[in-house]
Amino acid sequence: MSVCMQCPRRCGVDRARGEYGSCSSPDRIRIARAALHLWEEPAVSGTRGSGTIFFSGCNLRCVYCQNREVSHSGKGRDVTPQQLADKMLELQSQGAHNINLVTPTHYATQIIRVLSSIRKKLYIPVIYNTSGYERPETIDKLAGLVDVYMPDLKYYSANLSRDYSGAADYFVVARAAIIRMQQQVGSPELDENGLIRRGVIVRHLVLPGCRKDSIELMHQLGRMFAPGEILLSLMSQYTPEFAQNCVFENLHRRVTTLEYETVLNEAIKLNFDGFYQNKSSATTAFTPSFEGTPNNKP
């Protein structure tokens, strides 16, 4: 990981020598959880669960992140590339519908090597579950290794992305990356049980006080893709408990029914297929528990 440039931040730090960049992660692969997970979209979780592997650290570290003990504090345990490969195969043997790589961006180089070594042994789809803040070059290197991309599209406004995620260029970067993802894997393909086999699911979390930005994002997606080219997952699960110490007061409350339904209605008008959430999902009960201890890095 000498001179790390693999994410859009291009920190240039030498992670192999113990230097930490924006993701606050070592060059060693660190995971926080690897287990069957039933709380994803129905086309991902199915009846047996998605084989999720949560990677520690994050290159965005949003101020409201519900997994902040992992993304901000680096909670988790170090694994070797072989151990990560074995874990993927183990999840497959446990009946996982897919291998779901959660927040993988800052370990993309290692993940590509691991997937290259075992891809022929995996007969279930591989999902790249990302914040959307990716370099197109990374997506190109994942060709043939990833079947499904599940990126966030968090903000249109440069001011919001700067304030909440420290990335004023978020939309420009994520837009280019998501277009590249769709070009690579094509339109969504579901099996006879409604489980996704290939394609792109774009996730958007509606934030309190940010309804207009969410509506603009729906229109931007409508310009980027024709109906049927992607699936949209519109989420209402924002929980303010994780943002109580931030300076943005609008993030200290939940999303209202009016805010969410206004965005949802706009998505329906634009003929997006996909998934939406009930307000009951906005609870910390759906936040998974993580293993390991914080690494105490900034």
Summary of the structure (lengths in Angstrom):
residues: 298
radius of gyration: 17.9
end to end distance: 18.8
largest distance: 51.6
contacts: 999
relative contact order: 0.15
helix: 38%
strand: 18%
